[in-house]
Each structure stands twice: as structure tokens, then as C-alpha cells.
Amino acid sequence: MRKVEQLENMLAPVVESMGFIFWGVEYIQGRGAVVRVFIDSEDGIHVDDCEAVSHQISGVLDVEDPISTEYSLEVSSPGLDRPLFYIEQWQEYVGEQIRVRLLAPIEGRRRFTAELVEVAEDQLMLRHNGEVLTVPFGQVDRANLVPRFD
């Protein structure tokens, strides 16, 4: 099991038991590793919410000890440029602009911004430069919503 999946399985129930939406987790390895947990709520997220969740998650991570090196824990809202981790999250943003980084190039590009046209099973249809590209969900390395200010 990948480290991110292990952290998801461990931390999602903690976040949800506190009444928040577990939006996702990033694990960034290296010197000074980072565990970044994103939480959400219909009422928005406040600093006190992040602090409370961080406190609970810290306890779980201390007991379970899934990371053998030193790391920093960050808990935050997904923000306006929210990262998209799960296919269900993508479905909420059909018609929106998404900034995408792929694991391997499609039509010569790994990074681009495109309109999310459709989500079908594990395929994403993205309109880029007037062309619709079909991208397997598993090929997405990272994706963020492009915020609209209108």
C-alpha cells in the first residue's frame, strides 16, 4: 500500500468523526518531509478548525507511527484553487477550468489548463485549445481547480 493510501485510511475517519470533510492528503518525502491534510466543511474552515484537527491527527500519527523520518504536519482548507484527489471531486467541477499535471505526456504535454467536460468512470474528458482529450484518471499526477473571480 502506498504511503498516501495508508495515511488516507488512517486519517479520514479521524477528520470525519470531528464533523469535517476529509478532502485529501499529500505526503511530500525528502529532507523535512511534509504531511499536508486538507479538510472542508459546508460552513468553511477556520484556523481553530485546523488547530483542532491537527491536534487529533498528531495523536493518531504518534501512536500509529506510519512515517519513520521527521516530518511536519499541515492542516488546511483546500482553498479556492483546491486540489482534486478523488474522481468524485472531479465530478463536482464539470464545466470548470482545471490545472493538470500528468504522469506521462498526452499529445506531447504533461502540464496544461483545460475545461473539465465530462467524468466517465475512470476517464476525464478535458477541452484544451478546442480539442477534447481523454485522460485516464490514473494518469493524473496533480490537479487543481482554477479559481473564478466573477
Order of alpha helices (4+ residues) and beta strands (2+ residues): alpha-beta-beta-alpha-beta-alpha-beta-beta-beta-beta-beta
